[in-house]
Amino acid sequence: MTPPGKADLIPRIQNKYLTTWGFSSTTFTGDCVSRACSWTVTVEQNAKGNWGCLQTGYLFGVGVAGEVLNSKDVVGLAPATHGLVCTEGSIVFMHAGKQDVLASLGSLPISITVAVKFEQPDVTIFTYKLASVAEGKHISLVGRRVMKSPDLCKAVYPVFTVSQRVKVLFPTYV
């Protein structure tokens, strides 16, 4: 994601440890980012007994938005959002409800690292890395999207949607 010797130019924003569970679907919006940065979240099974089948429904979304979302907007479905979404047992890249299937999700936990970089006034580079070592299987997925979006030219906010069936951990950075 970063050329050799350039890692110190991409700041990581320190945040306190946060664990959250969704109610139906709950969306959280982070502070606006104005320069290249990255963040990592871990998605785990909800231990409260609300765990359902991975193959049904919307489980979580991690991405960016061009505006502050309210708690009931959903990453990937809201028009101003772009992100990695787990729905119907698949990890997809989604924007305004349009999806591109990337992989199937076998089980949780999964760690997701997302980075944004601003290339031109109207281009945002969205890179991601997913890693999971669940049930003895190692799954890794790395990719990038070049997003030309007028919404992201004005502002970029980290956004997270979590369903009641999973919990999202913000262990180090957001």
N, C-alpha and C positions, 0 to 999 in steps of 0.2 A: 504494500500500500504506500510506503514511503521510500523514496530513493535513499541509498546508503548515505549516512552522514547528515540526513535531513530530519531525522526523528525528533530532534529537539525543537524543530520549528512548528510542530503540531502539538499545541498544548492539550493537556487532559484536565478537565474541570473536576476538582475534588468535590465529592458530596458525601453526606452521612449515609450510613447503612440504612436501607429501607426495604421492608418486605410488604407487599400489598396483595390483597385478594380482590377480585372483581365481584360485583353484584350484578348479575345478568352480564352486561358488558360495561366496564368502567374505563374511561380514558383519562390519562394523565398527560399534561403538557409541561415540558421543561422550559428553562429560560432560553430566550432567543440566542442563537449562535451567529457570530458575524465573521468568523474566520474558521479555517480548517480545524476540525476536532473529531474526537471519537468517544464512544461510550460502550459499555458492556452490561448486559443483563443476563440473568439466568432464569429460566422458566422451569418450575418444578410442579409436581403433583400437589394438589390441594389436599392437605391432611385432614381437613374438616369433614370428610365423608361425602363431599359433593362431586367426587371424581366420577366422570362418565367415560364413555368410549371415545378414544382419540379419533375415531373415524366419523364422528358426527359433530356438526356445528363449528362455530368460531371459537377457537381457544385463546389466541393471543395475536397481537400485532405490534411490531416495533418499526418505527420509521421516522419520517419528518413531515412537517406540515408548513404551509405558507402563512398560517394564522393560528392564533390560540384556539384550541378546540374546547368545546364544553364536554362535560363528563359523559354524555351519551353519544357523541360523535364517535365513529369507529375508524381506526387506522385502516387505510386501504379502500374503504367505502366512501368516506367523506371526500368530496371533490378536491380539496386542497392538500390531500395526503398521498404519500408514496411510502410503501413499506413492505417488510417481510411479514406475512400473515400465515398462521396455521389454521386451516379450515378444512373440514372433511378429511382429515388425516394427511393432508399434503401441506408442504411449505410452498407458498406462492409469493411472487412479487406482485403487488396489487396497487393500482392507482385508479381512483374513481370507479371502483367496482370491476375494472378489467383486470384479469389475472393471467399470469404466466407461471405455470407449474414448474417448480425447480426440483423438488424431491418429495418422497413420501417420508412421513415421520413415524418411526417405529415405536418409540416410547420417550418418556422424559426421564431425567432432566436434559435440557439443551441450553448451551451458552451461545449468546449472539453478540457479536461485536459489530458495531456499525460506525462508519466514518463518513464525514462529508467534507468536500473540498470545493472551493469556488474557482472555476477555471476562467470564465469570462463573465461579463455582467449578466448574461442570461443562461449560463450553464452551471449546473451543480453536479458534481460527481458523487455518487452514493455507492460506497463499497461495503461489503458485508462478509462476515465469516461466521459460520454456524459449526458448532462442535458438540458432539454427544458421545458419551461412553455409557450407554445404558444396555442392560441385559447382555453385557460382555461384547457388544458390537461397537466399534468405533466408526462414527459417521462424521465426515467433515465436508463442508461446502463453502467455497469461496467464489465471490462474483462481484461485479460492479455494474452500475447503471449510469448512463449519461442522461441527465434529466434537463430538458429545456422547458422550463415552466415559468410563466409570468408570476405565479404565486410565490415561488421560491426566490425570485429576484428581489422582492421586498423584504422578506424575513424568512428565517429557517428555525423552526422549533422542533426539538426532539419530542416525539409522541409515543405513547405506549397504551395499548388497550389490553385488558385482561378480563377473562371470563371467570365465573364463579368456580370453574373446575380446575383452575391452575393458580399458582401464586408466582409473582414476579419478584425477583431479588435484584436490588441495585447494590451489589456488594462493594464496588470501589469507585466507579466514576459514572457520572451522568451529565 
